[in-house]
Amino acid sequence: MMIVMKEGASEEQIQAVVDRIEKAGANAHVSRGQFVTVIGAVGDADSRVAEAGLELAEGVDHVVPIMKSYKLSSLQFKKGERSVIEINGRKLGGGHFALIAGPCTVESREQLFAAAEVCRDAGVPFLRGGAYKPRTSPYSFQGLGEEGLRLLAEAKEEFGMPIATELMDVRDIDAVLEVADIIQIGARNMQNYNLLTEVGRSGRPALLKRGFSSTIEELLMAAEYILKEGNQDVMLCERGIRTFETGYRFTLDLLAVPVLQQLTHLPVIVDPSHAAGRRDLVPPMSLAAAACGADGIVVETHHDPENAVCDGPQAIVASEFAAYAEQVHRAAELAGKTAEIIPA
């Protein structure tokens, strides 16, 4: 249930509504806009909240039931207004399109800095790189761990780019929080609810990837675990789902982009690299993602992909990255987005 307060409602009136929601056994989430405050009543006590007569409370304009099982991520919760995530003055969502680019995994200082320089020179606002890598085989390279985080911190200092990196284990959250401006939750951890809860408590922007076999509603319900802890900066990422097709790694479900934007206020990101598994397919799928209204693309680049220790075949060659970024930015602008391009 969403309680919309009247313009100019006092703090005492707002607190009185919060107290009544909590007395009914639900959690109250207060969202203050420029003119109007909205209070979300979330929990398993919907019937008791409905019986609390909140529509008659002082300062309340109207009450809107939210019928979806996902409450805080619902577009209805924000009255149709889309969320904008701002990190160091760089915006994503709500009409702002951004690339999140860099190597799949941090291999060395030389490799990371080469990729960061290419991304910065192309105007990319956010640098990605994995310190911890979830791999199908336990014998594959698992990332540099804390050394990778240290190198990401150096790159952040050198190039002035906010960092997106993956968190796999709750035990690593403090170390990751020292470096990450965006915490990535991988597809394999989309329903790791303890991890999602801790990311929610951290307050750090989160990039939540859709699971290989997860529905759109399951993705939105996973986002609720982060949102319910008070962390409003959540991005949803379509990265390909498992189907019967064997001609490529995963099926990139671009229909998810417009459908999610009908359902949620959260920014929608697309990861064409992991879906395709082949660099020749990454540019056309990136253009398609931008054209269908994605708020951003997370993509991989490497200066020597043939010798990359992880996912080299899907990484865009660094020498071709600037041209790729320019094409994607144009496609996003044609779709009505403002491309976030940071001057080098």
CORBEL-V307039 format. One record per run of one state. SS is the DSSP state (helix for helix, strand for strand, loop for the rest). FROM is the first residue (numbers start at 1). TO is the last residue. If there is no record, write none. Layout:
# CORBEL-V307039
ss,from,to
SS,FROM,TO
SS,FROM,TO
This chain:
# CORBEL-V307039
ss,from,to
loop,1,1
strand,2,5
loop,6,10
helix,11,23
loop,24,26
strand,27,32
loop,33,36
strand,37,42
loop,43,45
helix,46,50
loop,51,53
helix,54,56
loop,57,59
strand,60,64
loop,65,73
strand,74,74
helix,75,78
loop,79,84
strand,85,87
loop,88,89
strand,90,93
loop,94,95
strand,96,102
loop,103,104
strand,105,105
loop,106,108
helix,109,121
loop,122,125
strand,126,128
loop,129,129
strand,130,130
loop,131,145
helix,146,159
loop,160,161
strand,162,166
loop,167,169
helix,170,177
loop,178,181
strand,182,185
loop,186,186
helix,187,189
loop,190,192
helix,193,202
loop,203,204
strand,205,209
loop,210,215
helix,216,227
loop,228,233
strand,234,238
loop,239,240
strand,241,241
loop,242,250
strand,251,251
loop,252,254
helix,255,263
strand,264,264
loop,265,266
strand,267,270
loop,271,271
helix,272,276
loop,277,278
helix,279,291
loop,292,295
strand,296,302
loop,303,304
helix,305,307
loop,308,311
helix,312,314
loop,315,315
strand,316,317
helix,318,334
loop,335,337
strand,338,339
loop,340,344
